[in-house]
């Protein structure tokens, strides 16, 4: 049964909860990646590029807004999401064959 931070009495408790959360985050990232793959599938017949600047800006702003909402550092999470976005765009470019002759 998960514990709240206040319920953790030892470092082992804290570490176990952090490990549990890290695994959950990885599961969410894997789920998110599935949508990145699907986006490329949908973009191909529509002749859409991997990089859509307006959407990139929207996702970055969402990251900032959500970070603020949860009391987190918006600059850090925007930077983290920028890395996610950049990797997703590179992956979509590969799937879409952008840059290939």
N, CA, C and O of each residue as an XYZ file, in Angstrom:
404
protein
N       0.843     -1.189      0.000
C       0.000      0.000      0.000
C       0.885      1.248      0.000
O       1.743      1.391      0.871
N       0.689      2.149     -0.962
C       1.501      3.366     -1.009
C       1.366      4.183      0.277
O       0.323      4.196      0.931
N       2.448      4.854      0.606
C       2.466      5.731      1.775
C       2.596      7.174      1.314
O       3.228      7.457      0.296
N       2.001      8.074      2.061
C       2.225      9.495      1.823
C       3.603      9.847      2.367
O       4.157      9.089      3.163
N       4.166     10.978      1.958
C       5.455     11.361      2.535
C       5.427     11.399      4.069
O       6.375     10.962      4.721
N       4.353     11.915      4.630
C       4.252     12.003      6.094
C       4.202     10.631      6.761
O       4.603     10.487      7.916
N       3.717      9.635      6.046
C       3.632      8.284      6.610
C       4.964      7.536      6.575
O       5.113      6.506      7.232
N       5.923      8.043      5.821
C       7.231      7.387      5.742
C       8.001      7.667      7.035
O       8.187      8.818      7.430
N       8.440      6.593      7.679
C       9.142      6.725      8.955
C      10.641      6.476      8.830
O      11.410      6.844      9.718
N      11.056      5.856      7.734
C      12.463      5.527      7.548
C      12.891      5.919      6.143
O      12.057      6.177      5.275
N      14.202      5.958      5.931
C      14.712      6.208      4.582
C      14.318      5.070      3.649
O      14.095      5.296      2.460
N      14.230      3.855      4.171
C      13.792      2.727      3.335
C      12.370      2.967      2.831
O      12.056      2.672      1.678
N      11.508      3.507      3.705
C      10.137      3.833      3.286
C      10.153      4.882      2.170
O       9.472      4.731      1.156
N      10.939      5.947      2.371
C      11.023      7.019      1.383
C      11.542      6.476      0.059
O      10.987      6.770     -1.000
N      12.606      5.686      0.121
C      13.197      5.134     -1.101
C      12.237      4.208     -1.827
O      12.173      4.215     -3.056
N      11.500      3.423     -1.083
C      10.525      2.517     -1.700
C       9.445      3.304     -2.430
O       9.017      2.910     -3.515
N       9.009      4.393     -1.853
C       7.967      5.209     -2.489
C       8.516      5.938     -3.714
O       7.831      6.048     -4.731
N       9.736      6.431     -3.620
C      10.348      7.071     -4.789
C      10.510      6.056     -5.920
O      10.218      6.364     -7.075
N      10.973      4.846     -5.592
C      11.113      3.800     -6.612
C       9.770      3.447     -7.232
O       9.680      3.229     -8.440
N       8.727      3.389     -6.412
C       7.376      3.099     -6.912
C       6.931      4.184     -7.878
O       6.402      3.898     -8.952
N       7.149      5.429     -7.487
C       6.756      6.550     -8.343
C       7.572      6.584     -9.633
O       7.029      6.859    -10.703
N       8.881      6.305     -9.537
C       9.711      6.278    -10.743
C       9.203      5.241    -11.734
O       9.164      5.495    -12.938
N       8.817      4.088    -11.236
C       8.266      3.053    -12.120
C       6.965      3.531    -12.755
O       6.735      3.323    -13.946
N       6.124      4.166    -11.960
C       4.857      4.695    -12.492
C       5.107      5.769    -13.546
O       4.414      5.818    -14.563
N       6.096      6.630    -13.305
C       6.432      7.652    -14.294
C       6.895      7.009    -15.598
O       6.517      7.452    -16.682
N       7.714      5.964    -15.492
C       8.177      5.277    -16.711
C       6.999      4.664    -17.471
O       6.969      4.693    -18.701
N       6.046      4.120    -16.749
C       4.853      3.566    -17.408
C       4.091      4.678    -18.135
O       3.599      4.473    -19.245
N       3.997      5.842    -17.513
C       3.322      6.964    -18.163
C       4.104      7.463    -19.375
O       3.510      7.803    -20.399
N       5.439      7.510    -19.264
C       6.242      7.898    -20.424
C       6.072      6.899    -21.561
O       6.001      7.290    -22.726
N       6.008      5.610    -21.231
C       5.798      4.586    -22.268
C       4.439      4.788    -22.932
O       4.319      4.665    -24.150
N       3.434      5.092    -22.148
C       2.105      5.354    -22.713
C       2.146      6.597    -23.605
O       1.577      6.603    -24.696
N       2.819      7.644    -23.136
C       2.950      8.876    -23.920
C       3.639      8.584    -25.251
O       3.249      9.111    -26.293
N       4.679      7.728    -25.202
C       5.422      7.396    -26.420
C       4.527      6.698    -27.444
O       4.692      6.892    -28.648
N       3.592      5.897    -26.975
C       2.639      5.260    -27.877
C       1.845      6.292    -28.673
O       1.543      6.083    -29.848
N       1.512      7.399    -28.025
C       0.794      8.464    -28.723
C       1.698      9.192    -29.714
O       1.229      9.675    -30.745
N       2.978      9.270    -29.407
C       3.923      9.878    -30.357
C       3.973      9.026    -31.627
O       3.922      9.549    -32.740
N       4.073      7.704    -31.443
C       4.068      6.811    -32.611
C       2.773      6.964    -33.414
O       2.797      7.018    -34.644
N       1.663      7.032    -32.714
C       0.375      7.159    -33.401
C       0.272      8.494    -34.128
O      -0.289      8.562    -35.222
N       0.805      9.546    -33.535
C       0.789     10.857    -34.198
C       1.499     10.778    -35.543
O       1.022     11.327    -36.536
N       2.635     10.098    -35.572
C       3.369      9.962    -36.844
C       2.541      9.196    -37.863
O       2.537      9.544    -39.044
N       1.837      8.156    -37.422
C       0.979      7.388    -38.339
C      -0.119      8.261    -38.928
O      -0.448      8.152    -40.110
N      -0.682      9.128    -38.097
C      -1.766     10.002    -38.552
C      -1.220     11.120    -39.439
O      -1.865     11.511    -40.412
N      -0.041     11.632    -39.108
C       0.549     12.730    -39.878
C       0.944     12.310    -41.286
O       0.834     13.103    -42.221
N       1.404     11.071    -41.449
C       1.922     10.632    -42.752
C       0.929     10.878    -43.887
O       1.288     11.577    -44.835
N      -0.299     10.346    -43.852
C      -1.202     10.565    -44.988
C      -1.698     12.008    -45.105
O      -2.191     12.416    -46.156
N      -1.565     12.771    -44.026
C      -1.968     14.179    -44.070
C      -0.831     15.089    -44.522
O      -1.002     16.301    -44.648
N       0.350     14.478    -44.769
C       1.542     15.227    -45.166
C       1.910     16.318    -44.161
O       2.346     17.407    -44.534
N       1.727     16.002    -42.887
C       2.123     16.927    -41.828
C       3.554     16.633    -41.417
O       3.987     15.481    -41.427
N       4.273     17.660    -41.061
C       5.651     17.534    -40.585
C       5.652     17.082    -39.126
O       4.663     17.233    -38.409
N       6.786     16.527    -38.711
C       6.943     16.120    -37.314
C       6.885     17.336    -36.396
O       6.240     17.304    -35.348
N       7.564     18.405    -36.799
C       7.653     19.610    -35.979
C       6.553     20.584    -36.380
O       6.557     21.126    -37.485
N       5.619     20.795    -35.474
C       4.552     21.773    -35.678
C       4.731     22.838    -34.595
O       4.288     22.644    -33.463
N       5.371     23.957    -34.928
C       5.762     24.946    -33.923
C       4.637     25.407    -32.983
O       4.873     25.579    -31.787
N       3.448     25.604    -33.495
C       2.352     26.049    -32.626
C       2.053     24.996    -31.564
O       1.783     25.340    -30.413
N       2.097     23.721    -31.934
C       1.847     22.656    -30.963
C       2.988     22.555    -29.958
O       2.754     22.322    -28.772
N       4.215     22.727    -30.425
C       5.368     22.700    -29.521
C       5.206     23.801    -28.460
O       5.409     23.556    -27.271
N       4.849     24.980    -28.889
C       4.654     26.092    -27.950
C       3.534     25.775    -26.957
O       3.642     26.079    -25.769
N       2.480     25.173    -27.449
C       1.350     24.822    -26.581
C       1.760     23.801    -25.520
O       1.396     23.944    -24.352
N       2.509     22.780    -25.913
C       2.931     21.747    -24.968
C       3.885     22.337    -23.934
O       3.790     22.015    -22.749
N       4.795     23.188    -24.366
C       5.718     23.839    -23.416
C       4.954     24.702    -22.426
O       5.250     24.678    -21.231
N       3.984     25.457    -22.898
C       3.179     26.293    -22.011
C       2.356     25.428    -21.056
O       2.203     25.771    -19.884
N       1.828     24.317    -21.550
C       1.103     23.394    -20.672
C       2.009     22.902    -19.545
O       1.586     22.823    -18.392
N       3.254     22.574    -19.883
C       4.203     22.098    -18.868
C       4.419     23.168    -17.804
O       4.421     22.870    -16.610
N       4.600     24.396    -18.232
C       4.785     25.501    -17.268
C       3.551     25.653    -16.387
O       3.661     25.752    -15.165
N       2.389     25.671    -17.007
C       1.143     25.878    -16.266
C       0.908     24.761    -15.255
O       0.536     25.016    -14.109
N       1.129     23.513    -15.691
C       0.933     22.377    -14.777
C       1.949     22.416    -13.640
O       1.607     22.115    -12.497
N       3.190     22.785    -13.941
C       4.204     22.883    -12.888
C       3.767     23.903    -11.839
O       3.843     23.637    -10.639
N       3.318     25.050    -12.286
C       2.850     26.088    -11.354
C       1.674     25.562    -10.533
O       1.618     25.753     -9.319
N       0.748     24.906    -11.201
C      -0.432     24.355    -10.527
C      -0.044     23.408     -9.385
O      -0.701     23.385     -8.344
N       1.028     22.625     -9.584
C       1.452     21.655     -8.583
C       2.560     22.185     -7.674
O       3.135     21.418     -6.902
N       2.869     23.478     -7.749
C       3.868     24.073     -6.879
C       5.293     23.690     -7.227
O       6.163     23.644     -6.357
N       5.530     23.415     -8.514
C       6.848     23.012     -8.983
C       7.506     24.153     -9.751
O       6.849     25.127    -10.118
N       8.787     24.025     -9.984
C       9.568     25.037    -10.697
C       9.217     25.005    -12.192
O       9.585     24.057    -12.886
N       8.512     26.023    -12.694
C       8.089     25.995    -14.094
C       9.250     26.010    -15.078
O       9.157     25.402    -16.144
N      10.346     26.694    -14.743
C      11.491     26.729    -15.657
C      12.093     25.341    -15.827
O      12.407     24.925    -16.942
N      12.250     24.634    -14.724
C      12.815     23.286    -14.790
C      11.929     22.360    -15.616
O      12.425     21.634    -16.478
N      10.623     22.378    -15.361
C       9.741     21.446    -16.066
C       9.527     21.831    -17.518
O       9.304     20.957    -18.355
N       9.588     23.115    -17.836
C       9.551     23.493    -19.249
C      10.802     22.964    -19.954
O      10.721     22.464    -21.076
N      11.952     23.074    -19.296
C      13.190     22.556    -19.870
C      13.119     21.040    -20.059
O      13.524     20.514    -21.096
N      12.603     20.352    -19.056
C      12.453     18.898    -19.148
C      11.517     18.534    -20.302
O      11.809     17.631    -21.086
N      10.405     19.235    -20.398
C       9.450     18.946    -21.481
C      10.044     19.312    -22.835
O       9.743     18.654    -23.831
N      10.867     20.332    -22.896
C      11.525     20.677    -24.148
C      12.384     19.512    -24.617
O      12.420     19.211    -25.810
N      13.073     18.858    -23.698
C      13.865     17.680    -24.061
C      12.963     16.549    -24.560
O      13.291     15.878    -25.539
N      11.833     16.339    -23.891
C      10.879     15.316    -24.342
C      10.365     15.640    -25.746
O      10.308     14.772    -26.617
N      10.002     16.878    -25.940
C       9.480     17.315    -27.238
C      10.526     17.129    -28.328
O      10.228     16.604    -29.400
N      11.754     17.563    -28.050
C      12.818     17.452    -29.050
C      13.050     15.993    -29.442
O      13.226     15.686    -30.621
N      13.050     15.098    -28.459
C      13.258     13.675    -28.755
C      12.070     13.109    -29.522
O      12.245     12.304    -30.436
N      10.865     13.526    -29.154
C       9.669     13.051    -29.858
C       9.680     13.515    -31.313
O       9.340     12.744    -32.210
N      10.064     14.754    -31.551
C      10.135     15.272    -32.919
C      11.175     14.500    -33.718
O      10.930     14.141    -34.870
N      12.335     14.243    -33.119
C      13.374     13.475    -33.813
C      12.859     12.076    -34.159
O      13.111     11.573    -35.254
N      12.145     11.458    -33.236
C      11.583     10.128    -33.474
C      10.547     10.167    -34.599
O      10.557      9.318    -35.490
N       9.660     11.155    -34.552
C       8.657     11.290    -35.617
C       9.325     11.539    -36.967
O       8.889     11.005    -37.986
N      10.370     12.340    -36.974
C      11.087     12.595    -38.236
C      11.626     11.291    -38.814
O      11.558     11.067    -40.022
N      12.156     10.442    -37.956
C      12.639      9.134    -38.416
C      11.487      8.320    -39.002
O      11.606      7.750    -40.086
N      10.368      8.274    -38.268
C       9.228      7.485    -38.735
C       8.649      8.022    -40.040
O       8.198      7.256    -40.892
N       8.667      9.334    -40.187
C       8.097      9.974    -41.376
C       9.081     10.047    -42.533
O       8.712     10.420    -43.646
N      10.315      9.696    -42.274
C      11.333      9.756    -43.327
C      11.718     11.164    -43.701
O      12.177     11.399    -44.819
N      11.545     12.108    -42.795
C      11.924     13.490    -43.075
C      13.448     13.576    -43.138
O      14.157     13.007    -42.308
N      13.914     14.279    -44.114
C      15.358     14.436    -44.283
C      15.969     13.371    -45.162
O      17.132     13.487    -45.548
N      15.207     12.324    -45.492
C      15.716     11.278    -46.396
C      15.505     11.732    -47.827
O      14.548     12.441    -48.138
N      16.399     11.318    -48.676
C      16.298     11.697    -50.085
C      15.571     10.616    -50.860
O      15.382     10.745    -52.069
